[in-house]
C-alpha cells in the first residue's frame, strides 16, 4: 500500500511539472492601470514604508487582474512582486494541494482525519458568530469539513491538520510547478516549539500579490490542478465568513470569492470580484494591524472597484 501511495505522489508531481512547464501564464501588463492604482494608493497614504516591529520595514503588495474582457485580461499593481507575510491567505495554497491529493485518488473527500493534540491550537473561533465547535485533540472529522473550516472560518487547527495531510514538500512542488517560487508554505499555524522535526527554525512563509493573483486567475480559468479542483476551490472561497475587509467596500450586487488573513502587523484580502459592471481579481496585502486596516479597506475597495467599472453587460 505504501508503494502505491508513493507512485501516486510521484505521478502527481510529474503532472504538476508538465502542466506548469507547458502553460506558463502570459497576461498583458497594463502600465496605465498600474499608474492609476498607484494614484489610489498614494491618495490613501499607503505608498510608504510601514514599521512591522522586529521584522523591520514593509511595503504594500497589491495586484489586480482585470477580467472584464475575458479574451484580454490586464495585470497591474503596486509593489506586486514584494514578498510579505501572508497570514492566513496561504491557507488557499494548502487547500489547492489537498484538492490535488483528492484529485489523484490519494485520499477521499470523506476520509476521516484524526486531529493531533499539537495541531489543535485554536482557543477561540476566528469568526465569533460561527456556531461550529473548536477542534479538539483526537477529534475524528471528515476531510471536506476541515477544508471548509480552514477557508470559511480561517481555522488554524484545521489548517495544521491539512498541511500534515498534504505534506509541505507536495504543497511546494505544486507552487513551483506553476512558477510561484518564493511562495512556499514553510510553517504551520502554531508555535515554533510545536513544529514538526526539521521545521522549527525554517524561515516564515511569504508570498506576493502577483503570485496570489495568478493563483486565483488559474482557478478561474479552471487550470489550477484540474477543472474540478478549481471549481471546488472557488466554491470554498465563496463561503468565506469574514467580510469586513475589502468586501466591506464592494456594492451589494458584487459577489466576492476570497480569502482573508490577519495577524499582528498584517491584514490582507485576496479574491475574485464578480459584479455586473466589473469582474476582476484583487490581491491586497497591507502591513497594517487589523484595527487600522479596517478603517482603510472599505474606501480602498470602493476606489479600486470604481476604477475597473464598465457598462454592465
C-alpha atoms as a printed R data frame, in Angstrom:
    type eleno elety resid chain resno       x      y       z
1   ATOM     1    CA   UNK     A     1   0.000  0.000   0.000
2   ATOM     2    CA   UNK     A     2   2.814  2.399   0.858
3   ATOM     3    CA   UNK     A     3   4.465  1.821  -2.533
4   ATOM     4    CA   UNK     A     4   1.147  2.537  -4.283
5   ATOM     5    CA   UNK     A     5   0.818  5.870  -2.432
6   ATOM     6    CA   UNK     A     6   4.411  6.739  -3.342
7   ATOM     7    CA   UNK     A     7   3.689  6.033  -7.007
8   ATOM     8    CA   UNK     A     8   0.612  8.278  -6.962
9   ATOM     9    CA   UNK     A     9   2.579 11.038  -5.217
10  ATOM    10    CA   UNK     A    10   5.325 10.925  -7.845
11  ATOM    11    CA   UNK     A    11   2.761 10.805 -10.643
12  ATOM    12    CA   UNK     A    12   1.064 13.867  -9.203
13  ATOM    13    CA   UNK     A    13   4.338 15.797  -9.091
14  ATOM    14    CA   UNK     A    14   5.074 14.864 -12.707
15  ATOM    15    CA   UNK     A    15   1.606 16.059 -13.683
16  ATOM    16    CA   UNK     A    16   2.136 19.432 -11.939
17  ATOM    17    CA   UNK     A    17   5.580 19.845 -13.512
18  ATOM    18    CA   UNK     A    18   4.283 19.083 -17.006
19  ATOM    19    CA   UNK     A    19   1.288 21.407 -16.619
20  ATOM    20    CA   UNK     A    20   3.443 24.219 -15.276
21  ATOM    21    CA   UNK     A    21   6.087 23.879 -17.992
22  ATOM    22    CA   UNK     A    22   3.564 23.786 -20.818
23  ATOM    23    CA   UNK     A    23   1.259 26.592 -19.730
24  ATOM    24    CA   UNK     A    24   3.143 29.465 -18.143
25  ATOM    25    CA   UNK     A    25   0.834 32.392 -17.643
26  ATOM    26    CA   UNK     A    26   1.048 35.191 -20.157
27  ATOM    27    CA   UNK     A    27  -1.028 38.171 -19.035
28  ATOM    28    CA   UNK     A    28  -0.617 41.606 -20.554
29  ATOM    29    CA   UNK     A    29   0.764 44.073 -18.029
30  ATOM    30    CA   UNK     A    30  -1.006 47.424 -18.232
31  ATOM    31    CA   UNK     A    31   1.270 50.257 -17.103
32  ATOM    32    CA   UNK     A    32  -1.534 52.818 -17.305
33  ATOM    33    CA   UNK     A    33  -3.707 50.765 -14.972
34  ATOM    34    CA   UNK     A    34  -0.741 50.350 -12.611
35  ATOM    35    CA   UNK     A    35  -0.303 54.135 -12.566
36  ATOM    36    CA   UNK     A    36  -3.991 54.541 -11.677
37  ATOM    37    CA   UNK     A    37  -3.699 52.020  -8.871
38  ATOM    38    CA   UNK     A    38  -0.619 53.760  -7.525
39  ATOM    39    CA   UNK     A    39  -2.503 57.064  -7.566
40  ATOM    40    CA   UNK     A    40  -5.176 55.472  -5.358
41  ATOM    41    CA   UNK     A    41  -2.534 54.049  -3.015
42  ATOM    42    CA   UNK     A    42  -0.835 57.466  -2.791
43  ATOM    43    CA   UNK     A    43  -4.120 59.289  -2.089
44  ATOM    44    CA   UNK     A    44  -4.853 56.882   0.736
45  ATOM    45    CA   UNK     A    45  -1.414 57.274   2.291
46  ATOM    46    CA   UNK     A    46  -0.425 53.648   1.632
47  ATOM    47    CA   UNK     A    47   2.554 54.302  -0.652
48  ATOM    48    CA   UNK     A    48   5.088 54.318   2.166
49  ATOM    49    CA   UNK     A    49   7.174 52.175   4.447
50  ATOM    50    CA   UNK     A    50   5.430 50.550   7.412
51  ATOM    51    CA   UNK     A    51   7.021 49.597  10.717
52  ATOM    52    CA   UNK     A    52   6.332 45.903  11.380
53  ATOM    53    CA   UNK     A    53   8.205 45.531  14.644
54  ATOM    54    CA   UNK     A    54  11.084 43.064  14.796
55  ATOM    55    CA   UNK     A    55  10.566 42.247  11.106
56  ATOM    56    CA   UNK     A    56  11.656 45.768  10.225
57  ATOM    57    CA   UNK     A    57  10.122 47.770   7.410
58  ATOM    58    CA   UNK     A    58   7.469 46.566   4.974
59  ATOM    59    CA   UNK     A    59   5.542 47.923   1.987
60  ATOM    60    CA   UNK     A    60   2.139 47.183   0.469
61  ATOM    61    CA   UNK     A    61   1.818 44.422  -2.129
62  ATOM    62    CA   UNK     A    62  -1.151 44.954  -4.467
63  ATOM    63    CA   UNK     A    63  -2.106 43.241  -7.719
64  ATOM    64    CA   UNK     A    64  -5.193 43.373  -9.906
65  ATOM    65    CA   UNK     A    65  -6.163 41.294 -12.946
66  ATOM    66    CA   UNK     A    66  -8.981 42.934 -14.876
67  ATOM    67    CA   UNK     A    67 -11.197 40.206 -16.381
68  ATOM    68    CA   UNK     A    68 -13.853 42.424 -17.964
69  ATOM    69    CA   UNK     A    69 -12.555 41.492 -21.417
70  ATOM    70    CA   UNK     A    70 -12.103 37.774 -20.914
71  ATOM    71    CA   UNK     A    71 -10.031 37.442 -24.074
72  ATOM    72    CA   UNK     A    72  -7.571 40.132 -23.000
73  ATOM    73    CA   UNK     A    73  -7.037 40.226 -19.215
74  ATOM    74    CA   UNK     A    74  -4.908 43.063 -17.847
75  ATOM    75    CA   UNK     A    75  -2.424 42.714 -14.986
76  ATOM    76    CA   UNK     A    76  -1.471 45.740 -12.916
77  ATOM    77    CA   UNK     A    77  -0.284 46.514  -9.438
78  ATOM    78    CA   UNK     A    78   1.744 48.408  -6.895
79  ATOM    79    CA   UNK     A    79   4.798 46.603  -5.495
80  ATOM    80    CA   UNK     A    80   3.078 43.417  -6.676
81  ATOM    81    CA   UNK     A    81   6.340 41.448  -6.563
82  ATOM    82    CA   UNK     A    82   7.041 42.441  -2.949
83  ATOM    83    CA   UNK     A    83   7.118 39.333  -0.744
84  ATOM    84    CA   UNK     A    84   5.253 39.742   2.511
85  ATOM    85    CA   UNK     A    85   3.988 37.601   5.376
86  ATOM    86    CA   UNK     A    86   0.557 36.424   4.120
87  ATOM    87    CA   UNK     A    87  -1.076 35.427   7.428
88  ATOM    88    CA   UNK     A    88  -3.981 33.071   6.682
89  ATOM    89    CA   UNK     A    89  -4.128 33.856   2.964
90  ATOM    90    CA   UNK     A    90  -1.760 30.957   2.290
91  ATOM    91    CA   UNK     A    91  -4.430 28.558   3.504
92  ATOM    92    CA   UNK     A    92  -5.761 28.745  -0.059
93  ATOM    93    CA   UNK     A    93  -2.449 27.288  -1.271
94  ATOM    94    CA   UNK     A    94  -2.866 24.451   1.225
95  ATOM    95    CA   UNK     A    95  -6.442 23.883   0.010
96  ATOM    96    CA   UNK     A    96  -5.265 23.587  -3.595
97  ATOM    97    CA   UNK     A    97  -2.738 20.923  -2.604
98  ATOM    98    CA   UNK     A    98  -5.338 18.963  -0.626
99  ATOM    99    CA   UNK     A    99  -7.692 19.113  -3.614
100 ATOM   100    CA   UNK     A   100  -4.821 17.822  -5.769
101 ATOM   101    CA   UNK     A   101  -4.424 14.905  -3.363
102 ATOM   102    CA   UNK     A   102  -8.149 14.186  -3.708
103 ATOM   103    CA   UNK     A   103  -7.974 14.564  -7.487
104 ATOM   104    CA   UNK     A   104  -5.238 11.937  -7.728
105 ATOM   105    CA   UNK     A   105  -7.162  9.428  -5.627
106 ATOM   106    CA   UNK     A   106  -4.538  9.554  -2.877
107 ATOM   107    CA   UNK     A   107  -7.257 10.487  -0.380
108 ATOM   108    CA   UNK     A   108 -11.051 10.908  -0.458
109 ATOM   109    CA   UNK     A   109 -13.144 13.974   0.372
110 ATOM   110    CA   UNK     A   110 -14.934 11.931   3.037
111 ATOM   111    CA   UNK     A   111 -11.769 10.418   4.527
112 ATOM   112    CA   UNK     A   112 -11.665 10.717   8.308
113 ATOM   113    CA   UNK     A   113  -8.819 12.769   9.771
114 ATOM   114    CA   UNK     A   114  -7.807 12.449  13.422
115 ATOM   115    CA   UNK     A   115  -6.800 15.774  14.990
116 ATOM   116    CA   UNK     A   116  -3.381 15.506  16.642
117 ATOM   117    CA   UNK     A   117  -3.018 17.232  20.001
118 ATOM   118    CA   UNK     A   118  -0.273 19.657  18.926
119 ATOM   119    CA   UNK     A   119  -2.322 20.750  15.889
120 ATOM   120    CA   UNK     A   120  -5.365 21.761  17.966
121 ATOM   121    CA   UNK     A   121  -4.217 25.317  18.674
122 ATOM   122    CA   UNK     A   122  -7.357 27.471  18.445
123 ATOM   123    CA   UNK     A   123  -8.773 28.673  21.734
124 ATOM   124    CA   UNK     A   124 -11.469 30.844  20.176
125 ATOM   125    CA   UNK     A   125 -13.196 30.994  16.807
126 ATOM   126    CA   UNK     A   126 -11.732 33.431  14.284
127 ATOM   127    CA   UNK     A   127 -15.372 34.229  13.390
128 ATOM   128    CA   UNK     A   128 -17.171 34.798  16.736
129 ATOM   129    CA   UNK     A   129 -20.689 34.085  15.440
130 ATOM   130    CA   UNK     A   130 -19.770 30.829  13.687
131 ATOM   131    CA   UNK     A   131 -21.545 28.095  15.709
132 ATOM   132    CA   UNK     A   132 -19.205 25.226  14.779
133 ATOM   133    CA   UNK     A   133 -17.213 23.992  17.778
134 ATOM   134    CA   UNK     A   134 -13.450 24.324  18.045
135 ATOM   135    CA   UNK     A   135 -11.457 21.271  17.026
136 ATOM   136    CA   UNK     A   136 -10.079 19.248  19.930
137 ATOM   137    CA   UNK     A   137  -7.318 16.667  20.184
138 ATOM   138    CA   UNK     A   138  -8.418 13.226  18.926
139 ATOM   139    CA   UNK     A   139 -11.498 14.571  17.145
140 ATOM   140    CA   UNK     A   140 -12.334 12.470  14.082
141 ATOM   141    CA   UNK     A   141 -13.658 14.691  11.297
142 ATOM   142    CA   UNK     A   142 -14.210 14.328   7.537
143 ATOM   143    CA   UNK     A   143 -11.608 15.877   5.264
144 ATOM   144    CA   UNK     A   144 -14.178 18.063   3.492
145 ATOM   145    CA   UNK     A   145 -15.220 19.521   6.851
146 ATOM   146    CA   UNK     A   146 -11.630 20.521   7.590
147 ATOM   147    CA   UNK     A   147 -11.328 22.183   4.167
148 ATOM   148    CA   UNK     A   148 -14.431 24.258   4.804
149 ATOM   149    CA   UNK     A   149 -13.330 25.227   8.320
150 ATOM   150    CA   UNK     A   150  -9.885 26.266   7.095
151 ATOM   151    CA   UNK     A   151 -11.233 28.551   4.367
152 ATOM   152    CA   UNK     A   152 -14.615 29.824   5.584
153 ATOM   153    CA   UNK     A   153 -13.605 30.372   9.237
154 ATOM   154    CA   UNK     A   154  -9.832 30.552   8.727
155 ATOM   155    CA   UNK     A   155  -9.475 27.822  11.337
156 ATOM   156    CA   UNK     A   156  -5.825 27.328  12.319
157 ATOM   157    CA   UNK     A   157  -6.275 23.846  13.780
158 ATOM   158    CA   UNK     A   158  -7.883 22.648  10.549
159 ATOM   159    CA   UNK     A   159  -5.052 24.210   8.544
160 ATOM   160    CA   UNK     A   160  -2.433 22.409  10.633
161 ATOM   161    CA   UNK     A   161  -4.158 19.070  10.046
162 ATOM   162    CA   UNK     A   162  -4.368 19.692   6.304
163 ATOM   163    CA   UNK     A   163  -0.748 20.838   5.987
164 ATOM   164    CA   UNK     A   164   0.199 17.500   7.573
165 ATOM   165    CA   UNK     A   165  -2.120 15.598   5.265
166 ATOM   166    CA   UNK     A   166  -0.946 17.237   2.034
167 ATOM   167    CA   UNK     A   167   2.690 17.480   3.127
168 ATOM   168    CA   UNK     A   168   4.782 20.601   2.767
169 ATOM   169    CA   UNK     A   169   7.038 19.134   0.051
170 ATOM   170    CA   UNK     A   170   3.942 18.286  -2.007
171 ATOM   171    CA   UNK     A   171   2.389 21.732  -1.475
172 ATOM   172    CA   UNK     A   172   5.595 23.441  -2.553
173 ATOM   173    CA   UNK     A   173   6.126 21.207  -5.576
174 ATOM   174    CA   UNK     A   174   2.695 22.339  -6.731
175 ATOM   175    CA   UNK     A   175   3.615 26.004  -6.204
176 ATOM   176    CA   UNK     A   176   6.901 25.562  -8.078
177 ATOM   177    CA   UNK     A   177   5.200 23.785 -10.976
178 ATOM   178    CA   UNK     A   178   3.274 26.986 -11.669
179 ATOM   179    CA   UNK     A   179   6.323 29.210 -11.240
180 ATOM   180    CA   UNK     A   180   5.472 30.640  -7.823
181 ATOM   181    CA   UNK     A   181   8.946 30.360  -6.339
182 ATOM   182    CA   UNK     A   182   9.271 32.261  -3.060
183 ATOM   183    CA   UNK     A   183   5.682 31.461  -2.034
184 ATOM   184    CA   UNK     A   184   6.491 28.168  -0.355
185 ATOM   185    CA   UNK     A   185   4.454 27.010   2.637
186 ATOM   186    CA   UNK     A   186   7.140 26.651   5.293
187 ATOM   187    CA   UNK     A   187   5.222 26.904   8.577
188 ATOM   188    CA   UNK     A   188   2.083 25.598  10.210
189 ATOM   189    CA   UNK     A   189  -0.115 27.864  12.325
190 ATOM   190    CA   UNK     A   190   1.452 27.115  15.681
191 ATOM   191    CA   UNK     A   191   4.391 27.991  17.890
192 ATOM   192    CA   UNK     A   192   7.843 27.030  16.632
193 ATOM   193    CA   UNK     A   193   8.307 24.830  19.710
194 ATOM   194    CA   UNK     A   194   5.372 22.712  18.492
195 ATOM   195    CA   UNK     A   195   6.629 22.456  14.912
196 ATOM   196    CA   UNK     A   196   7.431 19.103  13.331
197 ATOM   197    CA   UNK     A   197  11.070 17.937  13.318
198 ATOM   198    CA   UNK     A   198  13.062 19.890  10.755
199 ATOM   199    CA   UNK     A   199  10.688 22.857  10.690
200 ATOM   200    CA   UNK     A   200  11.446 24.558  13.990
201 ATOM   201    CA   UNK     A   201  13.888 27.081  12.531
202 ATOM   202    CA   UNK     A   202  12.763 27.410   8.918
203 ATOM   203    CA   UNK     A   203  12.023 30.903   7.527
204 ATOM   204    CA   UNK     A   204   8.466 32.161   7.838
205 ATOM   205    CA   UNK     A   205   6.057 31.763   4.943
206 ATOM   206    CA   UNK     A   206   5.896 34.634   2.450
207 ATOM   207    CA   UNK     A   207   4.060 35.365  -0.769
208 ATOM   208    CA   UNK     A   208   3.478 38.335  -3.050
209 ATOM   209    CA   UNK     A   209   0.371 39.875  -4.578
210 ATOM   210    CA   UNK     A   210   1.333 38.781  -8.092
211 ATOM   211    CA   UNK     A   211   1.553 35.105  -7.121
212 ATOM   212    CA   UNK     A   212  -1.740 35.249  -5.226
213 ATOM   213    CA   UNK     A   213  -3.478 36.951  -8.165
214 ATOM   214    CA   UNK     A   214  -2.071 34.468 -10.679
215 ATOM   215    CA   UNK     A   215  -3.167 31.599  -8.411
216 ATOM   216    CA   UNK     A   216  -6.744 32.896  -8.462
217 ATOM   217    CA   UNK     A   217  -6.579 33.548 -12.204
218 ATOM   218    CA   UNK     A   218  -5.644 29.906 -12.812
219 ATOM   219    CA   UNK     A   219  -8.506 28.876 -10.539
220 ATOM   220    CA   UNK     A   220 -10.969 30.989 -12.501
221 ATOM   221    CA   UNK     A   221  -9.731 29.551 -15.798
222 ATOM   222    CA   UNK     A   222 -10.126 26.018 -14.442
223 ATOM   223    CA   UNK     A   223  -6.388 25.432 -14.749
224 ATOM   224    CA   UNK     A   224  -5.389 25.127 -11.096
225 ATOM   225    CA   UNK     A   225  -4.684 21.402 -10.611
226 ATOM   226    CA   UNK     A   226  -7.762 20.475 -12.679
227 ATOM   227    CA   UNK     A   227 -11.083 21.928 -13.748
228 ATOM   228    CA   UNK     A   228 -12.864 20.081 -10.937
229 ATOM   229    CA   UNK     A   229 -10.339 21.137  -8.280
230 ATOM   230    CA   UNK     A   230 -10.574 24.746  -9.481
231 ATOM   231    CA   UNK     A   231 -14.360 24.715  -9.128
232 ATOM   232    CA   UNK     A   232 -14.153 23.148  -5.678
233 ATOM   233    CA   UNK     A   233 -11.702 25.788  -4.503
234 ATOM   234    CA   UNK     A   234 -13.856 28.582  -5.894
235 ATOM   235    CA   UNK     A   235 -16.840 27.150  -4.037
236 ATOM   236    CA   UNK     A   236 -14.843 27.123  -0.791
237 ATOM   237    CA   UNK     A   237 -13.741 30.749  -1.272
238 ATOM   238    CA   UNK     A   238 -17.362 31.721  -1.882
239 ATOM   239    CA   UNK     A   239 -18.182 30.518   1.640
240 ATOM   240    CA   UNK     A   240 -15.808 32.993   3.326
241 ATOM   241    CA   UNK     A   241 -17.380 34.342   6.531
242 ATOM   242    CA   UNK     A   242 -15.023 37.292   7.087
243 ATOM   243    CA   UNK     A   243 -16.480 40.173   5.097
244 ATOM   244    CA   UNK     A   244 -15.183 43.235   6.949
245 ATOM   245    CA   UNK     A   245 -12.099 43.962   4.814
246 ATOM   246    CA   UNK     A   246 -12.091 44.510   1.013
247 ATOM   247    CA   UNK     A   247 -15.592 43.046   0.837
248 ATOM   248    CA   UNK     A   248 -16.911 45.876   3.050
249 ATOM   249    CA   UNK     A   249 -16.420 48.404   0.227
250 ATOM   250    CA   UNK     A   250 -17.992 46.406  -2.596
251 ATOM   251    CA   UNK     A   251 -21.501 47.092  -3.926
252 ATOM   252    CA   UNK     A   252 -24.331 44.851  -2.784
253 ATOM   253    CA   UNK     A   253 -24.592 43.135  -6.166
254 ATOM   254    CA   UNK     A   254 -20.932 42.061  -6.203
255 ATOM   255    CA   UNK     A   255 -20.025 38.503  -5.271
256 ATOM   256    CA   UNK     A   256 -16.574 38.019  -3.763
257 ATOM   257    CA   UNK     A   257 -14.788 34.653  -3.733
258 ATOM   258    CA   UNK     A   258 -11.935 35.372  -1.347
259 ATOM   259    CA   UNK     A   259  -9.557 34.514   1.468
260 ATOM   260    CA   UNK     A   260  -8.622 36.946   4.193
261 ATOM   261    CA   UNK     A   261  -5.716 36.881   6.598
262 ATOM   262    CA   UNK     A   262  -4.792 38.951   9.621
263 ATOM   263    CA   UNK     A   263  -2.220 38.723  12.371
264 ATOM   264    CA   UNK     A   264  -0.151 41.281  14.264
265 ATOM   265    CA   UNK     A   265   1.004 43.915  11.746
266 ATOM   266    CA   UNK     A   266  -0.636 42.310   8.681
267 ATOM   267    CA   UNK     A   267  -4.187 42.396   7.293
268 ATOM   268    CA   UNK     A   268  -4.911 41.000   3.834
269 ATOM   269    CA   UNK     A   269  -7.716 40.155   1.427
270 ATOM   270    CA   UNK     A   270  -7.410 38.393  -1.931
271 ATOM   271    CA   UNK     A   271 -10.185 37.221  -4.202
272 ATOM   272    CA   UNK     A   272 -12.296 37.302  -7.348
273 ATOM   273    CA   UNK     A   273 -14.898 40.064  -7.631
274 ATOM   274    CA   UNK     A   274 -17.841 39.227  -9.881
275 ATOM   275    CA   UNK     A   275 -20.271 42.125 -10.406
276 ATOM   276    CA   UNK     A   276 -22.476 43.255 -13.314
277 ATOM   277    CA   UNK     A   277 -20.180 46.196 -14.137
278 ATOM   278    CA   UNK     A   278 -16.778 44.803 -13.124
279 ATOM   279    CA   UNK     A   279 -15.005 41.479 -12.976
280 ATOM   280    CA   UNK     A   280 -11.506 41.269 -11.569
281 ATOM   281    CA   UNK     A   281  -9.071 39.572  -9.250
282 ATOM   282    CA   UNK     A   282  -7.560 41.605  -6.449
283 ATOM   283    CA   UNK     A   283  -4.746 40.631  -4.110
284 ATOM   284    CA   UNK     A   284  -4.152 43.215  -1.404
285 ATOM   285    CA   UNK     A   285  -1.539 42.695   1.298
286 ATOM   286    CA   UNK     A   286  -1.479 45.542   3.820
287 ATOM   287    CA   UNK     A   287   1.242 45.748   6.510
288 ATOM   288    CA   UNK     A   288  -1.223 47.245   8.971
289 ATOM   289    CA   UNK     A   289  -2.765 45.873  12.193
290 ATOM   290    CA   UNK     A   290  -6.372 44.825  11.690
291 ATOM   291    CA   UNK     A   291  -7.882 47.705  13.682
292 ATOM   292    CA   UNK     A   292  -6.135 50.195  11.364
293 ATOM   293    CA   UNK     A   293  -6.689 48.221   8.170
294 ATOM   294    CA   UNK     A   294 -10.443 48.037   8.763
295 ATOM   295    CA   UNK     A   295 -10.531 51.834   8.519
296 ATOM   296    CA   UNK     A   296  -8.782 51.670   5.133
297 ATOM   297    CA   UNK     A   297 -10.236 48.700   3.303
298 ATOM   298    CA   UNK     A   298 -13.786 49.910   2.524
299 ATOM   299    CA   UNK     A   299 -12.587 53.106   0.797
300 ATOM   300    CA   UNK     A   300  -9.720 51.297  -0.927
301 ATOM   301    CA   UNK     A   301 -12.197 48.754  -2.305
302 ATOM   302    CA   UNK     A   302 -14.616 51.466  -3.460
303 ATOM   303    CA   UNK     A   303 -11.871 53.290  -5.349
304 ATOM   304    CA   UNK     A   304 -10.431 50.178  -6.993
305 ATOM   305    CA   UNK     A   305 -13.906 48.962  -7.944
306 ATOM   306    CA   UNK     A   306 -14.808 52.356  -9.429
307 ATOM   307    CA   UNK     A   307 -11.568 52.323 -11.443
308 ATOM   308    CA   UNK     A   308 -12.484 48.983 -13.002
309 ATOM   309    CA   UNK     A   309 -16.177 49.624 -13.633
310 ATOM   310    CA   UNK     A   310 -17.526 49.347 -17.180
311 ATOM   311    CA   UNK     A   311 -21.064 49.413 -18.591
312 ATOM   312    CA   UNK     A   312 -22.991 46.406 -17.287
313 ATOM   313    CA   UNK     A   313 -23.382 43.634 -19.837
